[in-house]
Amino acid sequence: MKYILFIFTITITLSAQYEWSTPVQLSEQGIYPDSTFSRPAITADSNGILYAFWIKGIQIGSDLRWYSQIEYRKSYNDGISWSTTENLTPDYTTERIYDIQALCDSENNIHLIYNQTVTGSEYSKILHKRFYNNTWQEPVEVYRYYTSALKTGIDKRDRLYVTWFLGPADTGTAYYSFCDALSDTISWNPGNAISQDKLYGIRSFPVFDGDNNLYCCGDDRNTYYPYLYKYNPVKDIWVYENILSQRADATALVLSNNNRFNVSIMIGPTTLENQNYLTTREFEGSIWTDLEFINENNDIDKEMFLDRNDKVHLFEMHFGFHAELAYTNNYQIDWKVETIRSDSVYSYGTFDVAFNNEDRFYLIYRKINSTNNDPNITFQTKQIEVGIDNNDTHINDFMLYQNYPNPFNNETVISFSIPEPSEIQLNIYNIKGESVDKLISKKMNIGIHSVNFKANVLNSGIYYYQLTVNGKIVQTKSMLYLK
């Protein structure tokens, strides 16, 4: 079956949008069934460093059994170039991994939450691996039993939450646990069921209000009615609110800056035959707005975001056909629907999205050759707004990125972005302030640009590269050359 990945977004000023970047393949090319790549995850720290992860499956024997390992790469320049692939779990040689989530805390530690099957058990266990003080720590067990629906979130106090579903669909329920993400030694709170009297299944990623209360949405597995859930960490209690009294799935949730819940509702018997809606309510209110139709025939896995102008952006996989459509939400603003990837040779599977505070999306997804099932993991990015078109966005008009690799041996890549056609100079200086190379001196168009710098004729040491725009110095950064 062919999958087509869409982004749905409320229309903003079109002149302030970039196109999606050229796809970059991050993983090796899988050769099914000898090796497979699946379940990508991506996060970005406050310095703009991207961390992209995926699950690599390696075949055991010839009977279509696999074991799994986690690989990752980093980018220091918004995904223009990437580090070499590293294997985080080379010692994993027997068990499978099916789900993986990546987050970053306020001190730029990276957290991986994933499941791993257990030999002889019908369940998996949930593990937590942290990049702390520039070192990947040994994994810590979050909970020893897991079935599906792994979701993660981190609040403003750096409390890291995990929710999941445990047990058969007709008798199981949702569980949760949490820990202090910044603690020198990670200690997870004992996992507990969210409710003992209802079979709640959480579909969305958590969001948090100003008091660090947690909210998520999903359904009651008894009635399959959609619910909004709230967890009060001070009282350590969950409360539930029915969104709609009919069979439906609440699949994604965001809380806007003006304190309004936005929930994606999917109604229909299967992912091949369903309709997608939006409903909202005030934070302190009790009345949900009437369902407003968005589209149809989408997968249940969705991710929803709010930009700094409080516009809603929804990512999902679309089945069957593809079209360019426009819809209207409850605020009488048109939705703009974009097809990110569509190709007759390939299908598109699981995905993950990171979103930074400068309104840039980082998308990572599984790409599969439809003729032989060979998969890989692919990356794309998009800047949805440019600061010069909106004085309230506070986006830096011109940006000089850290070179990669750094330190470097003989050659490195320097990248920069410009929001309007400009006269650009990019020069290299030594520690005495003497010019050693003029890489660029010409007028250039809007976009992200890269240039290779070869230092093989220079001595080892610290050098500086400087971006000048229309005769004005914009930014200077340092780099280390080691022969």
N, C-alpha and C positions, 0 to 999 in steps of 0.2 A: 504494500500500500504506500502511496506517495504522501508525504507530509510537507506542508508548506508553512513556513513560519512568518507570522505577521507582527507588526507593531501597530496598536491602535492608540492614537493620541489626539487630544483636543487640539484644534487648529491654533497655532500661534503665528506670528509674522513670518511668512514664508521666506522673505529675504534674509532672515536671521537663522537659517538652517543650513547645515552641511548635509551632503549625501553620506550614506554609509560608506565606510572605508573599504578598500579592496580586501577581500577575504585573505587571511593569513592562516596557513595550516600549522598548528602547534604540535600535534602528535605525529608519530610515524604513520605511514599508511598501513592500516590493518590488512591482513590477508586472512579472510574468514575461511575456515574456523581456527587456523593456527594462532592468530592473535586478533583481539578485538579492542576497541576503545569506546568507552561509554561514560555516562553520568559526569559531565564536566561541572566545575565550580569555579567562581572567580570572585576576587575581592581586591580592594585598593586601599592603601594606607594614606595617612594625611600628607605624606610627601609625594603622592602621586605614583608610587610604585605599585604595579599590578602583579598579582599572584594568580596564575591560572593552573588548575588542577584537573585531573581526569583519572578514571579507572582503566587500567590496562588488564585485559584478560588474556591468559596464556593457556593454550590447550594442554590437557593431560592425556596422553595416549591418543587413541583414535575413536573414542566413543562420545565425543562432544561434551566432555567435562573440562572445566577450566579452574584455575586459581587466579587471584587478583592481586595487583599491586597498584600503588598510587604514584603517579608521576606529576611533575610540575615544572613550570618555567616562570621567569620574572621578566618584567619590562620596566625600564626607567624613563621611557619617552612615549607614553600613551599608546603602546602597542606597535610602534613603528619597527622596533627590533626587539628580540627576545634572547634571554640567556639560553645556554645549552640545557637540554632536558636532564632533570635529576630524578632519581627513584627514591622516594621517601621510605619505602617498605620493602627493600630487597630480601628481607628475611621471610616474607610471606610467600610460602610455596605450596600451600594446600587448600586454603579456604577462599571463599568468594566474598567480594564486596559489591553491594548493589546500590548503595546511596552514599552521597558525600556532600557536605556543606562547608563553606569557607566564610569566615568572618574576621574583622580586624577590630581590636579594642582601641581605647583612647591613647595608649602608649605605643601603638603600632606593632603589637604582638599579633601574630596570625594564629587563628584557631581552626583546626579541621575537626569536624564531627562526622563520623562514618560508622556504618555497620559492618560486621564481619560474621560470616556463618560459623557455626560451631559443629564440629564433627559429631555425628550421632544425635543431634538435637534438631527439632523442627524450627527452632528459633535462632536468631542471630543475637549478637551482643553489640552494644553501642560503645564506641571508643572515642577519646578526645586526644588529639596530638597538637602540641602548641609550639610555635616558633617564638622563643622567649630568650631575651638577651643574646640575640643573633645565633641561637642554637635550637635545632629541633629536638624537643624532649621526647622521652619514651612515652608511649600512649598510656592514658589512664582510662579505666573502665567507668563509663557513665551509668550503665545499667546492663544487666546480663541477659535481658529478654527483649526482643524487638521483632515486630512483624513488618510494618510499612509506615509510610507518611512521615518521614523524618523532616522536621522543621526546626529552625534555629533563629535566635534573635539576641541582641545585646542592648541593655538599657543605658541610660546616661550615667549610671553609677558603675558601669562595667560589670554588671551581673549578667552572666551568660546563661541563656535558657535553651532547653531542648524539649520539644514535644514529639510524640510518636504514637502510633496505634499498636496495640498488643492484643493478639488472639484472633480467632476466626471472626469473620464479618458479622455473624449473628450473635456472638457472645462476648466479643472483646470490647475494649474501651480505650480512650486516649489516656496517655501518661505524660508526666512532665518531671523535669529535674532542673537544677540550676547550680551555679558555682560562682565564685569570685574570680573573674578572668585575670586579675592582676596579682593574685596571691602567688607568693614564691612557690608554694606547694599546692597543687590543685586538689580540692576536696569537693566532690559532688554531693549535693543533698540527696538522701535516699529517694529514689523514684516513687511517685505515688499516682494512683488513678485520679483523673480529674473529677470523675463522678462515679459513684457506686450504683446509682439507681438509673442512670441513662447511659446509652452506648454512644458517647460523643466521639466523632471523628473530626480532627482538625485538618482543614485544607489549606489555610493561608499561613504565611509567615507572620510572626508576631509584630505588632507595632506598640508604641509606648506613648503615654501622655506626659504632661509636665511633672506629675507626681510619681512617675515610673510604674504606674499601673499598666499591666499587659493586656492587650486585646488581640483576639484572633477570631476566625470564623470557620464554619464547617457545617456538620449536620449531625442529627441524632440518628444513630443506626437502627433504632426501632421504627420511627416514623419516616425517616429521611427528610424531615423538615429542616430548613436552614436556620442556624443559630449564630448569634454573636456571643462570645465568651469574654469575661473580664476576670483577671486575676489580681487581687490586692495583696502585694507582698508584705505589707505591714500586718494585716490580719491573717495572712496565709489562707485565703478562701477564694473559691471560684464562684461566680454567679453567671447565670445564663439568661439569654433573651431571645425569644423566638422572633425571627425576622419575617417569616412568611408561613402561613398555615397551608402549605401544599408541598408535595414532594419536589425537592429541588436541592441543588448544591450551592452553598456559599463558598466561592473558590478563591477570592482575593480581596484584600482589605487595605485601605490607607486612611489615615486620619489627617485631614487638611489643616493648614495653618490657622484657618478660621474656625477650627474645632467642629468639623463635620465629618462623619463617617461616610466613606464611599465603599460599597460592596458590590462585587461582581457575582451575579446569580446565574446559574446554568440550569435550565429545565429541559428534560428530555430523557428518553430511555437509554441512550448510549452516546458515546463520543462521536458516532457517525451520524447521529440524528438528534440534535439538540438546538436550543436557542439560548443566546447569551443576552443578559439584561444588566442594567445598572440600577441600584437603589441607594438612597442616601437618607441620613437623618442628622439633626443637630446633636452635638455632643451631650447636652443636658436634656435633650428632647426624648420623646417616646414614640413618635409617629414616623414610620418609614415612608418615603415617597413611593408613588406608583411605579411599578416596573417599567423601565423604558428599554425597548429593544435595541440591541447593538448589532448582533450578527448571529450566525448559526454554524453548526457542525465544527465545533472546536474541542480540543483536548481539555481535560479537567485541570491539568497543571498550568497555572498562570502566575505571573508576577506583575504587580502593579506599583507604580511610583508616582510621587508628586514632585514637580519641579518647583523652583523658587517663586514662580508666579501662580502656584496652586493649580496648575493644569495636571490632569490625570493622564498617565501613560500606562497602557496595558500590553504585556507581551504574552503571546500564546501560540500554539500550533493549530493550524487550520487544515481541515481534511477536505479532500475532494477537489473543488474548483478553487480558482483564485480570481479576485476582482478588486478594482479600486473603487471604494465606496465612501460616502460621507453620511454621518449620522448627527443627531442633535441630542445633547444631554439636557439635564434638568435646568441648566442655566442658559439655555438657548444659545449654546456655542457649538459650532460644527466640530465633529470628530473627523480627523484625517486618518485614513487607513493606508498603511504602507506595507507592501510585500518586501520583506528584507531579502529572502532567498527563494527562488523558484527556478527549477531546472529539470528538464525531462530525463536527464541521466541520473540525477541524485535525488534522494529523499533526505529529510531533515528530522532528527530525533530530539532527544532530551537537550535542554539548554539551561543556562543561568545568566543572570544579568547583575552587574554592579553599576552604581550610579553615584557620581561624585558631586561635591557642592558647587561645581561650576557648570552643572547641567550637561554633563557628558555621560553617555551610556557606554558600557563595555559589555559586549555580548559574546558568549562562548557557547558553541553548540556542536552536536554530533552530526556529521555529514556522512551519508552512506551511498555507495555506488549501487544503484538499483539492479544492475546486471549481475553482479557477483557478491553483493553484500559486504564488500570491503569498506570498513569505516575509518574515519579520522576525526580529530577534534579541530575546529576552525574558530577563528576570532575575527570580530569586526567591531568598529567603534563609530560613534556619531556624536558631534556637538550639536545640541538642539538650539542653542542661542549664542549669539555673539554680542559682546558687551557694547560695541559701538552703536547697535541698533536699539538699545534699551539702557538708559542711564541708570536704571534701578537694579540692574543685574550684578554690578560690581565685578564683572569678569575682566581680567587683565587683557587689554587689547592685544598685546604682543607677548609671546612667551618663548623663552629660551630654555630648552630641556637639558637635563644632565646627559653628558655623553655616555655612550655605552659601547664596549665595556669600559669600565673605569675602576682600577688602573687598567692600562692597556699596553700591549706590546706591538709597536709599529703602526697599527691602524685602529681607528675608532670612528664611530658614527655620531655626528652632531646634528640635532634636529631643532626646529623652531617653527612656531605658527604665527601667521599674520592675518588679521581680519579684513584687510583692504589692500589693494595694490599699492606697493610702496617701493622706494629706493632702499635696497638692503645692502649692508656691508657686514661681513662676518670675518673677523680677524683673529689671529693667534698671537699671543705675546708671551715672552719669558718672564721670570720673576723680577727682572730689572725694568720691565715695562717696554722692552724693545720688541718691535714687530718681527715675527719670524715667518709668518705666512698670511696671505690674503686669500681666503677661500672663496668669498663671494663679493662682487661689487657690481650690482645691476638692479633693474626694476623687476619685481616679482609679483605674482598674482596671489590672491587670497588662498589660504590653505596651510597644510602642514608640509614642511620641506625638510629634506635630509641631505647631508653631504659627508663624504668620507674624508677623514684627515689622516694622512700618512706622515709619520714622524721619524722614519728610519734614518734621516740625515741629522737628526737632533740628538743631543745628549739626554740621558735619563734625568727626570726631575719634574717639578711642578710647572705647568703652563696654564695660561688663561685664555679663554675664548670669549669674544665680546660681540654682541649684536647691536648694530647701529641702524636706526630706521629714519629715513629722511634727514640725515645729518645729526640725529640726536641719539646718544647712547641710551639703550633701553635696559640692557642686562649684561652682567659679566659673571662667568662661572669658572671654576678651576678644574683641572684634571691632572692625573698623575701618569707619566710615561715611564715605563720600566722596560729597558732592553733585555 
